[in-house]
Amino acid sequence: MGYQPKYLGHVNIFVRNVERSHQWYADVLGLHTYGFRPGQVAFLAADREQSHEVRWSRQVTTRRLRRVATSA
């Protein structure tokens, strides 16, 4: 790997496939995993001293949002 970030700040990213995104960022950028719930969320960081700098969450579709809003 040619580049590895030292610090990322705090970022939330919504993705369709948490597992695939988690694996790619860990493999390509060498990010360290601090928490992982398959199909739900992944917490990663470039700096091992940080609890987590990046969070990948499963993207909620518009269809699902409508269903939740109308059931409330």
N, CA, C and O atoms as CSV, one atom per row, in Angstrom:
chain,resi,resn,atom,element,x,y,z
A,1,MET,N,N,0.857,-1.185,0.000
A,1,MET,CA,C,0.000,0.000,0.000
A,1,MET,C,C,0.892,1.234,0.000
A,1,MET,O,O,1.844,1.312,0.777
A,2,GLY,N,N,0.590,2.201,-0.870
A,2,GLY,CA,C,1.397,3.388,-1.005
A,2,GLY,C,C,1.038,4.522,-0.067
A,2,GLY,O,O,1.877,5.385,0.192
A,3,TYR,N,N,-0.186,4.548,0.451
A,3,TYR,CA,C,-0.614,5.665,1.283
A,3,TYR,C,C,-1.477,5.153,2.424
A,3,TYR,O,O,-2.385,4.346,2.220
A,4,GLN,N,N,-1.185,5.628,3.624
A,4,GLN,CA,C,-2.013,5.282,4.771
A,4,GLN,C,C,-2.276,6.558,5.556
A,4,GLN,O,O,-1.332,7.207,6.008
A,5,PRO,N,N,-3.554,6.935,5.727
A,5,PRO,CA,C,-3.853,8.163,6.464
A,5,PRO,C,C,-3.409,8.046,7.920
A,5,PRO,O,O,-3.403,6.957,8.494
A,6,LYS,N,N,-3.034,9.200,8.515
A,6,LYS,CA,C,-2.638,9.228,9.918
A,6,LYS,C,C,-3.789,9.621,10.822
A,6,LYS,O,O,-3.871,9.170,11.965
A,7,TYR,N,N,-4.685,10.467,10.309
A,7,TYR,CA,C,-5.813,10.938,11.106
A,7,TYR,C,C,-6.935,11.346,10.164
A,7,TYR,O,O,-6.673,11.948,9.123
A,8,LEU,N,N,-8.168,11.032,10.505
A,8,LEU,CA,C,-9.280,11.304,9.600
A,8,LEU,C,C,-10.313,12.281,10.141
A,8,LEU,O,O,-11.144,12.753,9.366
A,9,GLY,N,N,-10.305,12.605,11.405
A,9,GLY,CA,C,-11.386,13.417,11.965
A,9,GLY,C,C,-12.539,12.485,12.305
A,9,GLY,O,O,-12.320,11.363,12.760
A,10,HIS,N,N,-13.756,12.944,12.087
A,10,HIS,CA,C,-14.909,12.091,12.373
A,10,HIS,C,C,-15.852,12.138,11.178
A,10,HIS,O,O,-16.361,13.203,10.829
A,11,VAL,N,N,-16.086,10.992,10.552
A,11,VAL,CA,C,-16.851,10.919,9.312
A,11,VAL,C,C,-17.919,9.841,9.429
A,11,VAL,O,O,-17.645,8.747,9.924
A,12,ASN,N,N,-19.136,10.139,8.979
A,12,ASN,CA,C,-20.211,9.148,8.871
A,12,ASN,C,C,-20.504,8.941,7.395
A,12,ASN,O,O,-20.740,9.904,6.666
A,13,ILE,N,N,-20.492,7.695,6.952
A,13,ILE,CA,C,-20.737,7.373,5.547
A,13,ILE,C,C,-21.865,6.352,5.477
A,13,ILE,O,O,-21.819,5.322,6.151
A,14,PHE,N,N,-22.873,6.635,4.667
A,14,PHE,CA,C,-23.975,5.706,4.470
A,14,PHE,C,C,-23.710,4.903,3.202
A,14,PHE,O,O,-23.484,5.474,2.135
A,15,VAL,N,N,-23.738,3.581,3.319
A,15,VAL,CA,C,-23.417,2.685,2.205
A,15,VAL,C,C,-24.495,1.620,2.060
A,15,VAL,O,O,-25.267,1.374,2.986
A,16,ARG,N,N,-24.541,0.996,0.900
A,16,ARG,CA,C,-25.499,-0.087,0.671
A,16,ARG,C,C,-25.013,-1.406,1.237
A,16,ARG,O,O,-25.822,-2.232,1.658
A,17,ASN,N,N,-23.692,-1.620,1.255
A,17,ASN,CA,C,-23.139,-2.884,1.708
A,17,ASN,C,C,-22.033,-2.600,2.728
A,17,ASN,O,O,-20.904,-2.274,2.362
A,18,VAL,N,N,-22.376,-2.730,4.002
A,18,VAL,CA,C,-21.425,-2.416,5.078
A,18,VAL,C,C,-20.222,-3.351,5.032
A,18,VAL,O,O,-19.086,-2.907,5.198
A,19,GLU,N,N,-20.461,-4.642,4.808
A,19,GLU,CA,C,-19.372,-5.615,4.802
A,19,GLU,C,C,-18.352,-5.307,3.714
A,19,GLU,O,O,-17.148,-5.317,3.970
A,20,ARG,N,N,-18.825,-5.035,2.506
A,20,ARG,CA,C,-17.920,-4.754,1.390
A,20,ARG,C,C,-17.138,-3.461,1.625
A,20,ARG,O,O,-15.935,-3.415,1.370
A,21,SER,N,N,-17.798,-2.430,2.100
A,21,SER,CA,C,-17.117,-1.155,2.369
A,21,SER,C,C,-16.098,-1.317,3.486
A,21,SER,O,O,-14.982,-0.805,3.385
A,22,HIS,N,N,-16.464,-2.016,4.540
A,22,HIS,CA,C,-15.561,-2.269,5.666
A,22,HIS,C,C,-14.305,-2.981,5.175
A,22,HIS,O,O,-13.190,-2.576,5.502
A,23,GLN,N,N,-14.484,-4.024,4.405
A,23,GLN,CA,C,-13.346,-4.805,3.911
A,23,GLN,C,C,-12.441,-3.975,3.007
A,23,GLN,O,O,-11.217,-4.054,3.119
A,24,TRP,N,N,-13.027,-3.180,2.111
A,24,TRP,CA,C,-12.241,-2.377,1.177
A,24,TRP,C,C,-11.385,-1.354,1.920
A,24,TRP,O,O,-10.187,-1.248,1.658
A,25,TYR,N,N,-11.979,-0.606,2.835
A,25,TYR,CA,C,-11.221,0.423,3.546
A,25,TYR,C,C,-10.173,-0.182,4.473
A,25,TYR,O,O,-9.112,0.409,4.670
A,26,ALA,N,N,-10.451,-1.328,5.033
A,26,ALA,CA,C,-9.451,-1.998,5.873
A,26,ALA,C,C,-8.292,-2.503,5.015
A,26,ALA,O,O,-7.130,-2.342,5.388
A,27,ASP,N,N,-8.598,-3.108,3.875
A,27,ASP,CA,C,-7.549,-3.664,3.001
A,27,ASP,C,C,-6.752,-2.588,2.276
A,27,ASP,O,O,-5.522,-2.636,2.258
A,28,VAL,N,N,-7.438,-1.616,1.678
A,28,VAL,CA,C,-6.764,-0.624,0.834
A,28,VAL,C,C,-6.086,0.467,1.653
A,28,VAL,O,O,-4.943,0.824,1.367
A,29,LEU,N,N,-6.766,1.007,2.669
A,29,LEU,CA,C,-6.185,2.105,3.454
A,29,LEU,C,C,-5.582,1.647,4.781
A,29,LEU,O,O,-4.955,2.439,5.485
A,30,GLY,N,N,-5.766,0.392,5.119
A,30,GLY,CA,C,-5.191,-0.126,6.356
A,30,GLY,C,C,-5.869,0.398,7.611
A,30,GLY,O,O,-5.244,0.469,8.669
A,31,LEU,N,N,-7.153,0.768,7.505
A,31,LEU,CA,C,-7.871,1.252,8.688
A,31,LEU,C,C,-8.102,0.107,9.669
A,31,LEU,O,O,-8.266,-1.044,9.264
A,32,HIS,N,N,-8.115,0.428,10.947
A,32,HIS,CA,C,-8.283,-0.555,12.013
A,32,HIS,C,C,-9.749,-0.598,12.446
A,32,HIS,O,O,-10.395,0.443,12.567
A,33,THR,N,N,-10.261,-1.785,12.673
A,33,THR,CA,C,-11.662,-1.965,13.055
A,33,THR,C,C,-11.820,-1.863,14.573
A,33,THR,O,O,-11.118,-2.525,15.337
A,34,TYR,N,N,-12.768,-1.009,14.987
A,34,TYR,CA,C,-13.080,-0.873,16.408
A,34,TYR,C,C,-14.418,-1.483,16.772
A,34,TYR,O,O,-14.670,-1.779,17.940
A,35,GLY,N,N,-15.259,-1.668,15.807
A,35,GLY,CA,C,-16.550,-2.300,16.039
A,35,GLY,C,C,-17.173,-2.664,14.709
A,35,GLY,O,O,-16.992,-1.970,13.709
A,36,PHE,N,N,-17.914,-3.770,14.712
A,36,PHE,CA,C,-18.509,-4.217,13.460
A,36,PHE,C,C,-19.746,-5.050,13.762
A,36,PHE,O,O,-19.677,-6.049,14.479
A,37,ARG,N,N,-20.866,-4.632,13.212
A,37,ARG,CA,C,-22.109,-5.406,13.265
A,37,ARG,C,C,-22.522,-5.674,11.827
A,37,ARG,O,O,-23.019,-4.771,11.154
A,38,PRO,N,N,-22.326,-6.903,11.338
A,38,PRO,CA,C,-22.618,-7.222,9.943
A,38,PRO,C,C,-24.022,-6.759,9.528
A,38,PRO,O,O,-25.004,-6.988,10.233
A,39,GLY,N,N,-24.084,-6.109,8.375
A,39,GLY,CA,C,-25.354,-5.631,7.840
A,39,GLY,C,C,-25.855,-4.357,8.483
A,39,GLY,O,O,-26.883,-3.822,8.066
A,40,GLN,N,N,-25.154,-3.856,9.492
A,40,GLN,CA,C,-25.615,-2.679,10.223
A,40,GLN,C,C,-24.611,-1.531,10.196
A,40,GLN,O,O,-24.882,-0.475,9.625
A,41,VAL,N,N,-23.448,-1.742,10.819
A,41,VAL,CA,C,-22.506,-0.638,11.003
A,41,VAL,C,C,-21.084,-1.159,11.203
A,41,VAL,O,O,-20.877,-2.264,11.706
A,42,ALA,N,N,-20.105,-0.340,10.800
A,42,ALA,CA,C,-18.692,-0.635,11.035
A,42,ALA,C,C,-18.013,0.640,11.510
A,42,ALA,O,O,-18.258,1.719,10.971
A,43,PHE,N,N,-17.161,0.514,12.518
A,43,PHE,CA,C,-16.408,1.645,13.061
A,43,PHE,C,C,-14.929,1.375,12.820
A,43,PHE,O,O,-14.407,0.344,13.244
A,44,LEU,N,N,-14.248,2.303,12.137
A,44,LEU,CA,C,-12.837,2.137,11.813
A,44,LEU,C,C,-12.058,3.410,12.106
A,44,LEU,O,O,-12.640,4.488,12.232
A,45,ALA,N,N,-10.742,3.281,12.213
A,45,ALA,CA,C,-9.886,4.442,12.459
A,45,ALA,C,C,-8.517,4.221,11.843
A,45,ALA,O,O,-8.058,3.086,11.716
A,46,ALA,N,N,-7.871,5.306,11.462
A,46,ALA,CA,C,-6.494,5.257,10.980
A,46,ALA,C,C,-5.539,5.263,12.174
A,46,ALA,O,O,-4.494,4.613,12.142
A,47,ASP,N,N,-5.895,5.985,13.206
A,47,ASP,CA,C,-5.076,6.143,14.405
A,47,ASP,C,C,-5.602,5.193,15.486
A,47,ASP,O,O,-6.750,5.318,15.912
A,48,ARG,N,N,-4.785,4.261,15.923
A,48,ARG,CA,C,-5.215,3.288,16.941
A,48,ARG,C,C,-5.584,3.940,18.273
A,48,ARG,O,O,-6.267,3.324,19.091
A,49,GLU,N,N,-5.144,5.164,18.499
A,49,GLU,CA,C,-5.456,5.867,19.742
A,49,GLU,C,C,-6.869,6.460,19.740
A,49,GLU,O,O,-7.374,6.847,20.794
A,50,GLN,N,N,-7.503,6.536,18.589
A,50,GLN,CA,C,-8.863,7.080,18.478
A,50,GLN,C,C,-9.864,5.935,18.609
A,50,GLN,O,O,-9.607,4.828,18.134
A,51,SER,N,N,-11.008,6.197,19.252
A,51,SER,CA,C,-12.005,5.137,19.392
A,51,SER,C,C,-12.561,4.748,18.036
A,51,SER,O,O,-12.648,3.560,17.723
A,52,HIS,N,N,-12.933,5.710,17.240
A,52,HIS,CA,C,-13.277,5.482,15.834
A,52,HIS,C,C,-13.336,6.838,15.159
A,52,HIS,O,O,-13.771,7.826,15.750
A,53,GLU,N,N,-12.903,6.868,13.939
A,53,GLU,CA,C,-12.904,8.112,13.175
A,53,GLU,C,C,-13.919,8.063,12.042
A,53,GLU,O,O,-14.433,9.094,11.609
A,54,VAL,N,N,-14.201,6.854,11.567
A,54,VAL,CA,C,-15.118,6.697,10.446
A,54,VAL,C,C,-16.176,5.665,10.818
A,54,VAL,O,O,-15.877,4.628,11.410
A,55,ARG,N,N,-17.409,5.972,10.461
A,55,ARG,CA,C,-18.513,5.043,10.708
A,55,ARG,C,C,-19.226,4.790,9.391
A,55,ARG,O,O,-19.653,5.727,8.718
A,56,TRP,N,N,-19.352,3.527,9.028
A,56,TRP,CA,C,-20.121,3.136,7.851
A,56,TRP,C,C,-21.436,2.574,8.346
A,56,TRP,O,O,-21.449,1.636,9.144
A,57,SER,N,N,-22.542,3.133,7.884
A,57,SER,CA,C,-23.864,2.657,8.258
A,57,SER,C,C,-24.606,2.217,7.017
A,57,SER,O,O,-24.396,2.744,5.924
A,58,ARG,N,N,-25.474,1.245,7.205
A,58,ARG,CA,C,-26.290,0.783,6.084
A,58,ARG,C,C,-27.213,1.903,5.642
A,58,ARG,O,O,-27.843,2.559,6.470
A,59,GLN,N,N,-27.292,2.118,4.359
A,59,GLN,CA,C,-28.147,3.154,3.783
A,59,GLN,C,C,-29.598,2.718,3.894
A,59,GLN,O,O,-29.942,1.591,3.539
A,60,VAL,N,N,-30.441,3.601,4.380
A,60,VAL,CA,C,-31.875,3.326,4.470
A,60,VAL,C,C,-32.520,3.824,3.182
A,60,VAL,O,O,-32.327,4.976,2.794
A,61,THR,N,N,-33.274,2.974,2.528
A,61,THR,CA,C,-33.890,3.355,1.262
A,61,THR,C,C,-35.093,4.257,1.485
A,61,THR,O,O,-35.668,4.273,2.573
A,62,THR,N,N,-35.471,5.002,0.465
A,62,THR,CA,C,-36.638,5.884,0.538
A,62,THR,C,C,-37.893,5.084,0.822
A,62,THR,O,O,-38.749,5.538,1.581
A,63,ARG,N,N,-38.024,3.912,0.235
A,63,ARG,CA,C,-39.191,3.063,0.461
A,63,ARG,C,C,-39.325,2.703,1.933
A,63,ARG,O,O,-40.419,2.760,2.494
A,64,ARG,N,N,-38.218,2.336,2.555
A,64,ARG,CA,C,-38.243,1.982,3.971
A,64,ARG,C,C,-38.578,3.203,4.819
A,64,ARG,O,O,-39.324,3.091,5.792
A,65,LEU,N,N,-38.038,4.361,4.466
A,65,LEU,CA,C,-38.338,5.582,5.210
A,65,LEU,C,C,-39.837,5.892,5.170
A,65,LEU,O,O,-40.421,6.251,6.192
A,66,ARG,N,N,-40.456,5.756,4.008
A,66,ARG,CA,C,-41.883,6.010,3.885
A,66,ARG,C,C,-42.691,5.079,4.776
A,66,ARG,O,O,-43.640,5.510,5.431
A,67,ARG,N,N,-42.316,3.797,4.802
A,67,ARG,CA,C,-43.017,2.811,5.615
A,67,ARG,C,C,-42.921,3.181,7.101
A,67,ARG,O,O,-43.915,3.103,7.823
A,68,VAL,N,N,-41.750,3.575,7.551
A,68,VAL,CA,C,-41.554,3.957,8.950
A,68,VAL,C,C,-42.354,5.217,9.275
A,68,VAL,O,O,-42.978,5.303,10.333
A,69,ALA,N,N,-42.335,6.185,8.374
A,69,ALA,CA,C,-43.052,7.456,8.610
A,69,ALA,C,C,-44.551,7.241,8.681
A,69,ALA,O,O,-45.218,7.882,9.493
A,70,THR,N,N,-45.103,6.363,7.861
A,70,THR,CA,C,-46.543,6.163,7.854
A,70,THR,C,C,-47.017,5.271,8.990
A,70,THR,O,O,-48.198,5.295,9.336
A,71,SER,N,N,-46.123,4.485,9.577
A,71,SER,CA,C,-46.529,3.623,10.687
A,71,SER,C,C,-46.464,4.339,12.023
A,71,SER,O,O,-46.929,3.802,13.029
A,72,ALA,N,N,-45.904,5.526,12.059
A,72,ALA,CA,C,-45.770,6.271,13.332
A,72,ALA,C,C,-47.064,6.940,13.743
A,72,ALA,O,O,-47.116,7.599,14.781
